[in-house]
Amino acid sequence: MNKNWQKLKQSANGIPTNEALIPYILEILKDGKEMKNRAIREDVITFLQIPDRILEIKYPNYPESEGVLLNRFSFALSSLYKASAIERPKRGIYKITETGKLLLQQYGEALTNRILEEQPAYKQYMEELAIRNERTGKAGALLEDTQEDLQLKVENVINQRKNEVAIELLEKVRQVEPTFFEKLVVKLLIAMGYSGENGEAKVTTQTKDGGIDGIINQDPLGTSTVYIQAKRYKEENVVGRPSIQAFYGALASVNADRGVFITTSSFSKGALEFAKNQGIVLIDGIKLTDLMLQYEVGVEVAKIYKLFRIDHDYFENDI
């Protein structure tokens, strides 16, 4: 691997590009160790002998920022994550994957964004992001620079980031144990207010659940009950009509008229049609993580931004 930063692809100001950093991040992680973002940056900078004068270059409008180069590491890490070349086993911790090792071995310092974008995981990530953006109906709008349009642009950026977090969240949920997922689903429905003021929610015993994973009694007497089935599936494992019919049978066995079927994958057309006719609510992986973000289950608020506007009424009144 090249160890001279001056041989890297650079932007006009002489700073290595996001793309140029990609193979060196994998080089630092290739031994399989788990590392924090800061440690990765420091090791890459040392490996390439990048001088302080490059690190000290700031964005003109943000002189208090950490610097252009350090910011570019975040974009490089994001691209590697989308291609499943690295994973995040814990918050702020990165680790190389088998895919990452193979890419480094095959391409070395010639690894580029284009190669990452050709990886199946990257394509899958972008397809899901497009679906989420389409559902929210806000991303990709071409806007003029009026005050109202500027606000919409900010909302689009926030929405895009929210959808990116949701994709990562869904992948995280798919990796948990089935029992953990069942508890998560019940906790989400409680956060949504399904248990009522004095209701009760619980996960059923695995050996005797009869196809029902959770029960929410919406009142102390149990006269209004919601039954839940939760299936933690991979994306390609589409839930079909037979699974919904089986859940309907489980509901009938306890004389229930309401059920919620939640999965981390998606539902077939037949499943959707059957559920609609039987009054069963279906929640797919995208809807699940949207609800988790809305009700802040499994996530936390990173930062709150305030957008101000003039209070014209204030200036029309006597102070």
C-alpha positions in Angstrom: 0.0 0.0 0.0 1.2 3.5 -0.8 2.2 5.5 2.3 2.7 8.9 0.7 -0.4 11.1 1.1 0.7 13.3 -1.8 0.1 10.5 -4.2 -3.6 10.3 -3.3 -6.4 11.9 -5.4 -6.9 15.4 -4.0 -9.4 18.2 -4.3 -8.4 21.7 -5.5 -7.2 22.7 -2.1 -4.8 19.8 -1.9 -6.8 17.7 0.6 -7.2 14.0 -0.1 -10.8 13.2 -1.3 -13.3 11.0 0.5 -12.7 8.3 -2.1 -8.9 8.3 -1.6 -9.3 7.5 2.1 -11.5 4.3 1.5 -8.8 1.7 1.0 -6.7 3.0 3.8 -9.5 2.7 6.3 -9.8 -0.9 5.3 -6.0 -1.3 5.6 -6.1 -0.1 9.2 -9.1 -2.4 10.0 -7.8 -5.5 8.1 -6.7 -7.3 11.3 -10.3 -7.5 12.5 -10.0 -5.2 15.4 -12.8 -3.0 16.5 -12.0 0.7 16.4 -13.6 4.1 17.1 -13.9 6.7 14.4 -11.2 8.9 16.0 -8.7 6.0 16.3 -9.2 5.1 12.6 -8.6 8.6 11.5 -5.5 8.9 13.6 -4.0 5.7 12.3 -4.8 6.5 8.7 -3.2 10.0 9.1 -0.1 8.4 10.6 0.0 5.7 8.0 -0.1 8.2 5.1 2.1 10.8 7.0 -0.5 13.6 6.4 1.0 16.9 7.8 -0.8 19.1 10.3 -1.1 21.9 7.7 -3.6 19.7 5.8 -5.5 18.8 9.0 -5.8 22.5 9.9 -7.7 23.5 6.8 -11.2 24.4 7.8 -14.4 25.1 5.8 -14.5 28.9 5.2 -18.0 29.3 6.6 -17.3 27.0 9.6 -13.9 28.0 11.1 -14.8 26.2 14.4 -15.3 22.8 12.7 -13.0 19.9 13.1 -11.6 20.4 9.6 -12.2 19.3 6.0 -10.1 16.1 6.0 -11.5 14.8 9.3 -15.0 15.4 8.0 -14.2 13.4 4.8 -13.5 10.4 6.9 -17.2 10.3 7.8 -18.2 10.1 4.2 -15.7 7.4 3.4 -16.9 5.3 6.4 -20.5 5.8 5.3 -19.7 4.5 1.7 -17.9 1.5 3.2 -20.8 0.7 5.5 -23.4 0.9 2.7 -21.3 -1.7 0.8 -21.1 -3.9 3.9 -17.3 -3.6 3.8 -17.4 -2.5 7.4 -20.0 -3.0 10.2 -20.9 -1.2 13.4 -21.0 -3.8 16.2 -21.5 -1.0 18.7 -22.2 2.8 18.7 -19.3 4.6 17.2 -17.3 1.4 16.7 -16.3 0.0 13.3 -15.0 -3.4 12.2 -14.1 -4.8 8.8 -16.3 -7.5 7.3 -15.4 -10.5 5.1 -16.6 -8.4 2.1 -14.2 -5.6 3.2 -11.3 -8.0 3.4 -12.0 -9.4 -0.1 -12.3 -5.9 -1.6 -9.0 -4.8 0.0 -7.3 -8.0 -1.2 -8.7 -7.7 -4.7 -8.3 -3.9 -5.3 -5.9 -2.6 -2.6 -5.3 1.2 -3.0 -7.3 1.1 -6.3 -10.6 0.6 -4.4 -13.0 3.3 -5.5 -16.5 4.5 -4.8 -17.6 3.1 -8.1 -16.5 -0.4 -7.0 -18.3 0.0 -3.7 -21.5 1.1 -5.6 -21.4 -2.1 -7.6 -21.6 -4.3 -4.5 -25.0 -6.0 -3.9 -25.3 -4.6 -0.4 -24.7 -1.0 -1.6 -27.4 -1.4 -4.4 -29.8 -2.9 -1.8 -29.2 0.0 0.5 -29.9 2.6 -2.2 -33.0 0.7 -3.3 -34.4 0.8 0.2 -33.5 4.4 0.6 -35.4 5.2 -2.6 -38.4 3.4 -1.3 -38.3 5.3 2.0 -37.8 8.6 0.2 -40.8 7.8 -2.0 -43.0 6.9 0.9 -42.2 10.2 2.7 -42.6 12.1 -0.5 -40.1 14.8 0.3 -36.7 13.9 -1.1 -35.3 15.0 -4.4 -37.4 18.2 -5.0 -35.9 20.9 -7.1 -36.5 24.2 -5.2 -35.8 27.9 -5.6 -34.1 29.8 -2.9 -37.2 31.5 -1.3 -37.5 31.4 2.4 -40.2 28.7 2.2 -38.2 26.6 -0.2 -35.1 26.9 2.0 -37.1 25.4 4.8 -38.2 22.5 2.5 -34.6 21.9 1.5 -33.6 21.6 5.2 -36.5 19.3 5.8 -35.4 17.2 2.8 -31.9 16.9 4.2 -33.2 15.9 7.6 -35.6 13.4 6.0 -32.8 11.9 4.0 -30.7 11.4 7.1 -33.6 10.0 9.0 -34.1 7.4 6.3 -30.4 6.5 6.3 -30.6 5.9 10.1 -33.8 3.8 9.6 -32.0 1.5 7.1 -29.2 0.9 9.6 -31.7 0.5 12.4 -33.6 -2.2 10.4 -30.4 -4.1 9.8 -29.7 -3.9 13.5 -33.1 -5.3 14.3 -32.7 -8.2 11.9 -29.6 -9.3 13.9 -31.2 -9.5 17.3 -32.5 -12.7 18.9 -36.2 -13.6 18.1 -37.1 -13.2 21.8 -35.5 -9.8 21.9 -37.5 -8.8 18.8 -40.8 -9.9 20.3 -40.0 -7.7 23.4 -39.1 -4.8 21.2 -42.3 -5.1 19.3 -44.4 -5.1 22.5 -42.4 -2.1 23.8 -43.1 -0.2 20.6 -46.8 -0.8 20.7 -46.8 0.3 24.4 -45.0 3.5 23.3 -47.7 4.0 20.7 -50.3 3.9 23.4 -51.9 0.6 22.6 -51.8 -0.6 26.3 -54.1 2.2 27.4 -53.8 4.0 30.7 -54.1 0.9 33.0 -53.6 -1.9 30.4 -51.1 -4.7 30.4 -48.7 -5.9 27.7 -46.6 -9.1 27.7 -44.7 -11.5 25.5 -46.1 -15.0 25.5 -44.2 -18.1 26.6 -42.4 -19.5 23.5 -43.5 -23.1 24.0 -47.1 -22.3 24.4 -47.7 -19.2 22.2 -49.9 -21.0 19.6 -48.7 -18.6 17.0 -49.2 -15.5 19.1 -46.0 -13.8 20.3 -47.5 -10.9 22.4 -50.7 -9.9 24.0 -51.8 -6.3 24.9 -54.8 -5.9 27.2 -56.0 -2.4 26.6 -58.0 -2.2 29.8 -57.6 -3.8 33.3 -60.5 -6.3 32.7 -59.1 -7.5 29.4 -62.2 -6.8 27.4 -60.2 -5.1 24.6 -57.2 -7.2 23.6 -54.7 -6.9 20.7 -52.7 -10.0 19.7 -49.3 -9.8 18.1 -47.2 -12.0 15.9 -43.6 -10.8 15.3 -41.3 -12.4 12.7 -37.7 -11.4 12.4 -36.9 -12.3 8.8 -34.2 -11.3 6.3 -35.3 -8.9 3.6 -35.6 -11.7 0.9 -37.9 -13.8 3.2 -41.3 -12.3 2.1 -44.2 -13.1 4.3 -46.9 -14.8 2.2 -50.6 -15.4 2.5 -50.2 -18.8 4.3 -48.5 -17.1 7.2 -51.2 -14.6 7.6 -53.9 -17.3 7.3 -52.1 -19.2 10.1 -52.1 -16.1 12.3 -55.8 -15.7 11.5 -56.3 -19.2 12.7 -54.4 -18.5 15.9 -56.6 -15.4 16.5 -59.8 -17.5 15.9 -58.6 -20.0 18.5 -58.8 -17.4 21.2 -61.9 -15.7 19.8 -59.9 -12.6 18.9 -61.0 -10.0 16.3 -57.9 -7.9 16.2 -54.3 -8.8 15.4 -51.1 -7.1 14.4 -48.5 -9.0 12.3 -45.0 -7.3 12.4 -42.0 -8.4 10.3 -38.6 -7.1 9.4 -39.1 -8.1 5.8 -42.2 -7.4 3.6 -45.5 -8.9 2.6 -46.7 -10.5 -0.6 -49.7 -9.1 -2.5 -51.7 -12.2 -1.4 -50.8 -11.6 2.2 -51.9 -7.9 2.0 -55.2 -8.8 0.4 -56.1 -11.5 2.9 -55.1 -9.3 5.9 -57.2 -6.4 4.7 -60.3 -8.6 4.4 -59.8 -10.1 7.9 -59.0 -6.9 9.8 -55.4 -7.8 10.5 -52.9 -4.9 10.6 -49.6 -5.6 8.8 -46.4 -3.7 9.5 -43.4 -4.4 7.3 -39.7 -3.6 8.0 -39.8 -0.1 6.6 -43.0 0.9 8.5 -41.6 -0.8 11.7 -38.4 1.3 11.7 -40.4 4.5 10.8 -42.5 3.9 13.9 -39.4 3.2 16.0 -38.0 6.6 15.0 -41.3 8.3 15.6 -41.8 6.9 19.1 -38.0 6.8 19.8 -37.7 3.1 20.5 -34.1 1.9 20.0 -32.9 5.3 19.0 -32.1 8.6 20.7 -32.1 12.2 19.5 -28.7 13.2 18.3 -29.2 16.9 18.0 -32.0 19.5 17.7 -31.8 22.4 15.3 -33.9 25.5 15.5 -35.1 27.3 12.3 -36.3 30.9 13.0 -38.7 33.2 11.2 -39.8 36.7 11.8 -42.8 37.2 14.1 -44.5 39.9 12.2 -47.4 40.2 14.7 -44.9 41.2 17.3 -43.9 44.4 15.5 -47.6 45.4 14.9 -48.3 45.6 18.7 -47.3 48.1 21.3 -44.5 46.9 23.5 
